Amino acid sequence: MDLLSDVAAFIRCGRPTSARVSWRAPWGVSFRASPGSAGFQVVLRGSCWLLPEEGEPVPLSVGDLVFLPHGDSFGLADDPARPLVESDCGVHSELFASAGFGGAGAETVILSCGYLLDLDRTHPILGSLPGVIHLPSTLGSNPELRAAVELLAGEIDNPRPGTDTVVSSLLDMLQLYVLRAYFETQDEPCTLSGWAAALADPAVGRALDAIHRDPARRWTVESLGAHAGLSRAGFARRFTGLVGQPPLAYLTWWRLMSAARMLRDSDASVAEVAERVGYGSEFAFGNAFKREFGVAPGRYRRQSAVA
């Protein structure tokens, strides 16, 4: 798979959750920080204000989407000066639900979605994201994202046979579309790491895509550089500067992260996993895996099954 597809499949664990919430003025609610989670807030009707943990209030209108990738605390209200009541829930417990709160005034309907993240497998691309990503509704922009939101809202409003699978798949799509939209609209590198610049850089982007599409290939710095259209030395400097680690270090890390996912999610033998991620022997794979995770592959699988 390509990089963003891998990241979308890689970072989530457990069931996603979502709710369609109707708020009626006057209303204001605060949500506690929830480390190890990420969430979306999408305005389906009316308007409101996002009150981030840091920074100025953000006005939201119909179609606006907010992504909070680090589980930071935040507030939502019909008025930025409204006193907030603390919510008694962080990430919702249901795959999809509907609820209503507030007074008897103007209505705002929000689609609220949550993900639990596996902090042991978090891709560094997430660390490059700000605490709040606001994607305003602009006519003609991000049509795939808007379509996914409409389909998701429709399924939650009118559950039918198969809705569980549809909602879960649409939430995965929503996450991917948000990441794509964010990185495509960045004019400057992210401040915490170079991932926005890395994805936008034609040479490094081609190398990252090649690694994710074929991690088992016997890549060298020279062959990756050739794939990127750069000299060995020039490519190594450019890749390390943007990604934050040398090409082969990133390749090794990604192979082991991919192996961990296979051990958790498939019945492939340890030998098969080793081959699929590019190791010539089960012994070499076992040593590398233990250095990264602190346990042998077989024990990691057993511990994951218990968890």
TATA-V641690 format. One record per residue. RES is the residue in one small letter. PHI is phi in whole degrees, -180 to 180 (none if undefined). NEAR is the number of other C-alpha atoms within 10 Angstrom. D_CENTER is the distance of its C-alpha to the mean C-alpha in Angstrom with 1 decimal. Layout:
# TATA-V641690
RES;PHI;NEAR;D_CENTER, RES;PHI;NEAR;D_CENTER
This chain:
# TATA-V641690
m;none;14;15.6, d;-77;14;14.5, l;-59;16;11.9, l;-66;18;9.0, s;-64;16;10.0, d;-61;16;10.1, v;-62;21;6.7, a;-62;17;5.5, a;-77;14;8.5, f;-88;17;8.4, i;-86;17;6.1, r;-90;21;7.2, c;-135;14;10.9, g;72;9;13.5, r;-85;12;13.9, p;-71;24;11.7, t;-136;21;14.1, s;-157;27;15.4, a;-152;22;18.6, r;-103;23;20.8, v;-115;18;22.6, s;-100;18;25.8, w;-110;26;26.9, r;-120;20;30.5, a;-61;17;32.0, p;-85;17;32.6, w;-155;22;29.4, g;-165;26;27.1, v;-139;19;24.6, s;-113;22;22.7, f;-118;20;19.7, r;-65;17;19.7, a;-60;15;17.1, s;-134;16;15.0, p;-56;14;13.8, g;85;16;11.3, s;-136;21;9.7, a;-139;22;7.4, g;-146;24;9.3, f;-116;23;10.5, q;-129;22;14.2, v;-125;24;16.0, v;-84;23;19.8, l;-94;21;21.7, r;-153;16;25.2, g;79;18;26.9, s;-153;20;25.6, c;-164;25;24.6, w;-125;19;23.4, l;-93;23;20.3, l;-115;23;21.6, p;-72;18;19.1, e;-61;17;20.0, e;-131;11;21.1, g;100;8;22.5, e;-80;10;24.3, p;-58;17;23.7, v;-117;15;21.9, p;-72;18;23.7, l;-122;23;21.7, s;-128;18;23.4, v;-55;17;23.1, g;92;20;20.1, d;-68;19;18.2, l;-127;24;14.5, v;-122;20;13.0, f;-115;24;9.4, l;-116;21;9.7, p;-76;23;6.8, h;-109;20;9.6, g;69;24;11.5, d;-69;20;14.5, s;-70;18;17.5, f;-162;17;18.4, g;-130;21;21.1, l;-132;25;21.9, a;-159;26;25.5, d;-79;24;27.9, d;-145;18;29.5, p;-64;18;28.1, a;-93;11;31.3, r;-70;14;30.9, p;-60;14;31.1, l;-102;16;28.0, v;-102;14;28.3, e;-70;12;25.8, s;-73;12;23.8, d;-94;9;24.5, c;-139;11;21.1, g;-100;16;17.6, v;-76;21;15.1, h;-62;17;17.2, s;-97;14;18.9, e;-108;14;19.3, l;-63;18;17.4, f;-152;24;19.1, a;-157;17;21.8, s;-132;14;23.9, a;-157;10;25.6, g;-137;13;27.8, f;-146;15;28.6, g;99;16;30.7, g;-94;12;34.1, a;-124;11;35.9, g;-91;11;35.1, a;-59;13;32.8, e;-96;21;29.8, t;-126;22;26.2, v;-110;20;23.8, i;-125;25;20.1, l;-92;23;17.4, s;-115;22;15.3, c;-126;23;12.3, g;-134;26;10.7, y;-128;25;8.5, l;-92;20;9.9, l;-111;21;8.3, d;-89;15;10.7, l;-66;13;11.7, d;-76;10;14.0, r;-124;17;11.5, t;-68;16;8.8, h;-74;17;8.7, p;-61;14;10.6, i;-60;20;8.7, l;-69;17;6.7, g;-67;16;10.3, s;-83;16;11.4, l;-86;22;9.8, p;-71;14;12.4, g;-66;18;12.5, v;-133;20;12.8, i;-115;16;11.9, h;-108;19;14.7, l;-109;19;15.0, p;-69;17;18.6, s;-77;17;20.3, t;-121;10;22.4, l;-53;8;24.8, g;88;7;23.8, s;-94;12;20.4, n;48;16;17.3, p;-63;13;19.3, e;-66;14;16.8, l;-62;18;14.4, r;-63;18;17.6, a;-65;13;18.7, a;-64;19;15.7, v;-63;22;16.2, e;-64;13;19.9, l;-65;14;19.6, l;-64;23;17.4, a;-62;20;19.9, g;-65;12;22.8, e;-67;18;21.8, i;-72;21;21.4, d;-68;14;24.7, n;-136;8;26.5, p;-62;14;25.4, r;-137;10;27.2, p;-55;7;27.5, g;92;9;24.2, t;-61;16;22.1, d;-55;14;20.1, t;-68;10;18.9, v;-64;16;18.5, v;-63;24;16.4, s;-61;18;14.0, s;-67;14;13.8, l;-66;17;13.5, l;-67;21;10.5, d;-63;17;8.7, m;-62;17;10.4, l;-60;22;9.5, q;-60;24;5.7, l;-65;19;7.1, y;-65;19;9.9, v;-64;21;8.4, l;-61;19;7.0, r;-62;15;10.4, a;-63;16;12.4, y;-64;16;11.4, f;-70;19;12.3, e;-74;12;15.2, t;-103;10;16.7, q;-85;12;16.9, d;-93;10;20.5, e;-132;11;20.2, p;-61;17;18.2, c;-63;19;15.7, t;-81;12;17.9, l;-89;13;16.3, s;-156;19;16.0, g;-98;21;16.8, w;-68;23;13.6, a;-62;25;14.2, a;-68;19;17.7, a;-63;26;17.1, l;-70;23;15.3, a;-81;18;18.1, d;-75;15;20.8, p;-58;12;22.5, a;-71;20;23.8, v;-67;27;20.9, g;-61;19;18.5, r;-65;19;21.0, a;-67;25;21.2, l;-62;22;17.4, d;-61;17;17.4, a;-64;19;20.6, i;-61;23;19.3, h;-74;20;16.4, r;-78;14;18.8, d;-146;16;21.5, p;-67;21;20.8, a;-80;18;24.1, r;-64;13;26.2, r;-80;10;28.5, w;-71;17;26.9, t;-124;13;28.9, v;-59;17;28.3, e;-67;15;31.1, s;-70;15;29.7, l;-67;25;26.3, g;-62;24;28.2, a;-64;15;30.3, h;-62;16;27.3, a;-84;19;26.0, g;81;16;29.6, l;-128;17;30.3, s;-67;15;32.7, r;-56;16;31.7, a;-67;12;32.1, g;-63;11;30.6, f;-66;24;27.5, a;-59;20;27.1, r;-64;13;27.5, r;-67;19;25.1, f;-63;24;22.3, t;-64;18;22.8, g;-65;14;23.0, l;-90;20;19.7, v;-84;21;17.5, g;100;16;19.3, q;-154;14;20.9, p;-63;17;23.4, p;-55;25;22.7, l;-74;16;24.0, a;-67;12;22.4, y;-65;17;19.0, l;-59;20;20.2, t;-62;18;21.5, w;-59;15;18.4, w;-68;18;16.3, r;-59;25;19.2, l;-72;23;19.3, m;-64;21;15.7, s;-66;20;16.2, a;-63;23;19.4, a;-61;21;18.1, r;-63;16;15.8, m;-63;20;19.1, l;-64;22;21.2, r;-78;17;19.1, d;-110;12;18.6, s;-135;11;21.7, d;-99;11;25.5, a;-60;13;26.0, s;-69;13;28.5, v;-60;20;27.8, a;-63;16;29.9, e;-67;15;28.0, v;-62;24;24.6, a;-56;25;26.3, e;-67;16;27.6, r;-66;19;24.4, v;-102;22;22.7, g;101;19;25.8, y;-97;20;28.1, g;-76;13;31.7, s;-143;12;32.7, e;-65;16;31.3, f;-65;13;33.0, a;-63;11;31.2, f;-64;24;27.8, g;-61;18;28.7, n;-65;14;29.6, a;-65;18;26.5, f;-65;23;24.3, k;-67;15;26.4, r;-63;11;26.1, e;-80;13;22.4, f;-108;14;22.0, g;83;12;25.5, v;-139;15;26.6, a;-71;17;27.8, p;-55;26;25.7, g;-63;13;27.9, r;-69;13;27.6, y;-58;17;23.8, r;-63;21;23.8, r;-65;12;26.4, q;-65;12;24.6, s;-66;13;21.3, a;-66;11;23.5, v;-69;6;25.1, a;-66;6;21.9
